[in-house]
Amino acid sequence: MQMTLWQGLVTIAAAAAGTMLTRFLPFLLFPDGKPLPSFIRYLGAVLPGAVIAMLLVYCFQSVDVAAYPHGLPSLLAALAVVALHRWKRNMLLSIAGGTLCYMVLIQWVFAG
């Protein structure tokens, strides 16, 4: 089923408004020069670790350690992410390097 022109325009307008709201709202709520509320500072301190923990659980949830290759590609790729991040402290490099490592491992090393 295809959208009508009106539905398409409303969808685009809603997406644009939502994007603009999420971009501008923090600057309106927390203007420059005013101290951040303690709860926001707390979230800034604990959320990065919580997000990484959730990603780890998500990435390893379907690993079957009883069957070949026993989760080795996932484990080696995760170790590559940690090593790259400790070495360069660059999130994009760490994620891209870990993804590339995982793809190489499952396509060529542990293919079978």
C-alpha positions in Angstrom: 0.0 0.0 0.0 1.4 3.4 -1.0 1.1 6.6 0.9 -0.8 9.5 -0.5 1.0 12.8 -1.2 -0.6 14.3 2.0 0.5 11.3 4.1 4.0 11.6 2.8 4.2 15.3 3.5 2.9 14.8 7.1 5.4 12.0 7.6 8.3 14.1 6.4 7.1 17.1 8.5 6.8 14.9 11.7 10.2 13.4 11.1 11.7 16.9 10.6 10.0 18.3 13.7 11.1 15.3 15.8 14.7 15.6 14.6 14.7 19.4 15.3 13.2 19.0 18.7 15.8 16.5 19.8 18.6 18.7 18.5 17.4 22.0 19.9 15.7 20.9 23.2 18.9 20.3 25.2 20.1 23.8 24.4 16.8 25.3 25.5 16.6 23.2 28.7 20.2 23.6 29.7 21.4 27.1 28.5 25.1 27.9 28.4 26.5 29.4 31.6 24.0 27.6 33.9 25.3 24.5 35.8 23.9 21.2 34.8 21.5 19.5 37.2 23.1 16.8 39.3 20.8 14.1 37.8 22.0 15.0 34.3 25.6 14.8 35.3 24.9 11.5 37.0 23.3 10.1 33.7 26.3 11.4 31.8 28.6 9.4 34.1 26.7 6.1 34.2 24.9 5.8 30.8 28.0 5.1 28.6 28.9 2.0 30.7 25.3 0.9 30.8 25.0 1.2 27.0 28.2 -0.8 26.5 26.9 -3.5 28.9 23.6 -3.7 27.0 25.5 -4.0 23.7 27.6 -6.8 25.1 24.5 -8.8 26.2 22.9 -8.2 22.8 26.0 -9.3 20.9 26.6 -12.4 22.9 23.0 -13.6 23.5 23.0 -15.9 20.5 26.5 -17.4 20.9 26.4 -21.1 21.2 29.6 -22.2 23.1 28.7 -25.8 22.7 28.8 -25.8 18.9 31.6 -25.0 16.5 33.2 -22.3 16.4 32.3 -22.1 20.1 31.8 -18.3 20.1 35.4 -17.6 19.1 34.6 -15.1 16.4 32.5 -13.1 18.7 35.1 -13.2 21.5 38.0 -12.4 19.3 36.1 -9.5 17.7 35.2 -8.2 21.2 38.9 -8.4 22.2 39.8 -6.5 19.0 37.4 -3.8 19.9 38.9 -3.5 23.4 42.4 -3.5 22.1 41.7 -0.9 19.4 39.9 1.4 21.8 42.7 1.2 24.4 45.2 1.9 21.6 43.6 4.8 19.8 40.7 5.9 22.0 38.6 6.3 18.9 35.0 4.9 19.0 34.5 4.8 15.3 37.8 2.9 14.7 37.0 0.5 17.5 33.5 -0.3 16.2 34.6 -0.5 12.6 37.7 -2.6 13.4 35.7 -5.0 15.6 33.1 -5.4 12.9 35.7 -6.0 10.2 37.5 -8.5 12.4 34.2 -10.4 13.1 33.3 -10.5 9.4 36.8 -11.8 8.4 36.6 -14.4 11.1 33.2 -15.8 10.1 33.7 -15.5 6.4 37.2 -16.9 6.0 38.7 -18.2 9.2 35.8 -20.1 10.8 33.7 -20.7 7.7 32.6 -24.2 7.4 
